[in-house]
Amino acid sequence: MNQKLRTKISDYLLQQDIRKQHRKTAVIPFSNAKNIGILYDATEDKDYELIKNYVRDMRGLSKEVIALGFYNKPELPNTRFMKLGLDFFTRKALNWKMKPNNPIVSNFVNRNFDILICLNLQKSIPLKYISSMTKAQFKIGKYEANSAFIFDFMIKVDDPVNLKQLIDQVNHYLNLIRNENQ
């Protein structure tokens, strides 16, 4: 099937699924967040290493962090292996609508994260789907005009942007958000 047509169909079906979804939303200051979900493209080694360090740093701040990486190939290489809190899914886990169909993804989607950080630089439809379907109270992602219905807070960065720059911007804004008692 033509990739452009497949993308349009996927976006349409995603919007239908989102309309059925009900979630409790709230602006959660980073200092109050206990559990955080991170979505990212794990195809590049450098991005995977950066996320491993980001997860380690957040855990050092007493946060429970689960990172889910999309490896955009049929099989994980030997350099990628799942560890506690660093999970993956591959292109093989996608159905024809580009919707992930995998128990690891289902577990991630059904977790009640305080904050979801989507580091989707490539406009990946599987990551967009997961972002929209999670039950996270506060969803953060890179600004895209057609993703306003997914995120509670979007960060506009000039392209080209790399993962490190986006993480720095996310951290900057997360640290600016305070609750009314601070």
Buried (B, 14 or more C-beta within 10 A) or exposed (E): EEEEEBEEBBBEBBEEEBEEEEEEEEEBBBEBBEBBBBBBBBBBEEBBEBBBEBBEEBEEEEBBBBBBBBBBEEEBEEEBEEEEBBBBBBBEBBEEBBBBEBEBBEEBBEBEBBBBBBBBBEEBBBBBBBBBBBBBBBBBBBEBEEBEEBBBBBBEBEEEBBBEEBBEBBBEBBEEBEEEEE
